[in-house]
Amino acid sequence: MVAFETRSGVLTVRREGDVLVMDFPAKTLAPLNMHAEVAAALGGIEIEELLISDDIVVVVEEASVIERLAPDMQRLKQLPGRGVAVTAKGDDVDVVSRWFGPKVGVEEDPVTGSAHTSLAPYWAARLGKQALTARQGGARQGALSCVVEGERVMIKGRVAPYLMGQITLPDS
């Protein structure tokens, strides 16, 4: 197990076979009353529910809406929060989403673990289940599973290593 000191407190990552499991605090969502601005920034979509924590969470009725999204990145930069997660109940998985963060230099992230710290509790409550399968992304996609355990969210997924290295710590 590896532990990281972060703004959210100590986060841990452990290996379960070929899957990594990250332990995050669950985020609480609050209603956001900016439907017109958010809908316009996302290409005029119809919003079922609009919420916010670190990110704006846009719930839409059908997964097919997410596939067709063509957001205006300049308009997204003007919205509150770190980024925008658009989500729906999936057809072949529990939850589908896309995450846009032009404000932080990421137009679209194929898998955003931190976004699922609010998406997983939301969908767990809505679907009446604690363990969820999820798919995120547009052209590039990733799969993960989330388990809501009280005030924590376990996010599980496979990773594609892109760099290997060695860290040498100075002698104390």
Protein Blocks (a to p, Z undefined) as FASTA:
>chain_A
ZZdddfkbpaddddehjaccddddddddddddfkkmmmmmnoopacfbdcddfbccdddf
bfklmmmpccdfklmmmpgcjbdcdddddfkbmbdcddddfknopabafbdfklmmmmmm
mmmmmnopabdcddedjkbccddddddehjaccdddddddfbdcddddddZZ
